[in-house]
Amino acid sequence: MRRDPFQAIADPTRRSILVLLAVQAMTPGALATHFDTSRQAISKHLRILSECELVRTVPHGREVEYSLRPERMQEIDRWLDQFKRLWQQRFEQLDEVLTTLKKERS
């Protein structure tokens, strides 16, 4: 089942896993050492991240390494971009108001 990438980033543990995987590929056991949770819980989070296609698996013998698929984060970035533009416009408007107030005081 393909899930929405927003489901993946809704959980703080999964967001932390994505940050760790952005640095390097890791096994579930290696990821579990960064959290106060079981390897099974981390594996469940990794399954959701895989279903959202935000991570890829690379088998290494009996172990599986997970790595980030940064291209899949573009959907999230596109969604966030509308808010970035909105805030940029608001900051520009605020800058204009402050400039006007500064000129009036002078």
Secondary structure, DSSP 4 states (H G I P E B T S, - for coil): ----HHHHHTSHHHHHHHHHHHH--B-HHHHHTTSSS-HHHHHHHHHHHHHTTSEEEEEETTEEEEEE-GGGGHHHHHHHHHHHHHHHHHHHHHHHHHHHHHHHH-
